Amino acid sequence: MGKWRAAAVAAAWLLPLAASAHTNTKAQLWIDISAAGDVNVQLDLEEKDILELFDVDMSSPKEATLLLSSVQEMLPPALRVEGDGTDCGLRVTDAAPRGTRSVRVRLEGRCPTLPGETTVQYGVSGMTSLDVLGLVTLTAPDGVRHVDILSRERNQWTVVTRVPSTMSTIVSFLGEGIAHIGTGWDHLAFLLGLLLSCASLRRVLAMVTAFTVAHSVTLALGAFDVVRLPAEVVEPIIAASIVAVAVMVVVQQRRGKLSHPGADPALDPRSFWLVVAVAFLFGLIHGLGFAGFLAESLQAQGSVWAPLLGFNLGVEAGQMMVVAVLFPVLFGLGRSAVKGPAMLGLGLALATLGSYWTIDRLWGG
């Protein structure tokens, strides 16, 4: 912790006490979490808090013997540690005077595993008319200390105690990428338009590679906040890209200059390179659309590279799944007797859908 952060915590700790010393007291709470999920807690309370909270007068030797049993009965419901939403089951193991003005209470618990997030529920202030401010220091297994102040008004605090491994992050974001493709109807429509222009699987791979390279570049630039466009600008352009590729398919099909799935790839190779260029150009725009989504997910991550790699791999995996399903169907349709009307009809349908999305995103609110 830097010196300014420490100074700020100290000021926040002292000022409320100075402002209302007659109603506020202070407690210090140390929480250590091991790699196995074991929780060890040490709570230092002032002597007057013990009298207020547990009705035990520490100045009376007879009543002081009741301290441990009173604390064991009353404290656990008011002080909880949860790992990923599961109670770690704190129990009081010891309570004894510390000097003449305070008492130290020790508690132990165990989470099922090392939690990704640990939540401290601090209800000590709710047990009395006093506001027992708690200065909490939580130490994670990696040795990083987190410090905060809890009170009657702010009685809950959540801390990230386990940073996910690089591989688990990649796998998690790979799933996000696949899901994003599966529910990204505008991207799927654009991909269908490109597939309508590819005669063979070899050409599909060339087109997909161009699109992949382009959107990978802008996805990375957007994730690192080098290039960022607002969604209200990017989304209409993505919808317009569907119209553009659909119009290209319709016009070229009408002129007989554009190949289609199942056609002879040697008929017009120049038109295919036009498809590759269009795929690369609009791939740049689609990458910015992905980046807008990814940026929100990266806010809670400590690293960018692992989520970026996982998400990009997920997008490509999802895309290839779609190609594996759609292209054989289109290839068979392109070899059928109705290939001309079918390809033209699909192009017109995409142009209509893209036009609707464009208008809706520009003026639909």
Stockholm file with secondary structure:
# STOCKHOLM 1.0

chainA/1-365         MGKWRAAAVAAAWLLPLAASAHTNTKAQLWIDISAAGDVNVQLDLEEKDILELFDVDMSSPKEATLLLSSVQEMLPPALRVEGDGTDCGLRVTDAAPRGTRSVRVRLEGRCPTLPGETTVQYGVSGMTSLDVLGLVTLTAPDGVRHVDILSRERNQWTVVTRVPSTMSTIVSFLGEGIAHIGTGWDHLAFLLGLLLSCASLRRVLAMVTAFTVAHSVTLALGAFDVVRLPAEVVEPIIAASIVAVAVMVVVQQRRGKLSHPGADPALDPRSFWLVVAVAFLFGLIHGLGFAGFLAESLQAQGSVWAPLLGFNLGVEAGQMMVVAVLFPVLFGLGRSAVKGPAMLGLGLALATLGSYWTIDRLWGG
#=GR chainA/1-365 SS CCHHHHHHHHHHHHHHHHHCTTTEEEEEEEEEECTTCEEEEEEEEEHHHHHHHHCCCTTSHHHHTTHHHHHHHHSGGGEEEEETTEECCCEEEEEEEETTTEEEEEEEEECSSCCSEEEEEECGGGGSSSEEEEEEEEECTTSCEEEEEECSSCCEEEEECCCCCHHHHHHHHHHHHHHHHHTCHHHHHHHHHHHTTCSSHHHHHHHHHHHHHHHHHHHHHHHTTSSCCCHHHHHHHHHHHHHHHHHHHHHHHHHTCSCCTTSCTTSCHHHHHHHHHHHHHHHHHHHHHHHHHHHHHHTTCSCSHHHHHHHHHHHHHHHHHHHHHHHHHHHHHHTSTTHHHHHHHHHHHHHHHHHHHHHHHHHCC
#=GC SS_cons         CCHHHHHHHHHHHHHHHHHCTTTEEEEEEEEEECTTCEEEEEEEEEHHHHHHHHCCCTTSHHHHTTHHHHHHHHSGGGEEEEETTEECCCEEEEEEEETTTEEEEEEEEECSSCCSEEEEEECGGGGSSSEEEEEEEEECTTSCEEEEEECSSCCEEEEECCCCCHHHHHHHHHHHHHHHHHTCHHHHHHHHHHHTTCSSHHHHHHHHHHHHHHHHHHHHHHHTTSSCCCHHHHHHHHHHHHHHHHHHHHHHHHHTCSCCTTSCTTSCHHHHHHHHHHHHHHHHHHHHHHHHHHHHHHTTCSCSHHHHHHHHHHHHHHHHHHHHHHHHHHHHHHTSTTHHHHHHHHHHHHHHHHHHHHHHHHHCC
//
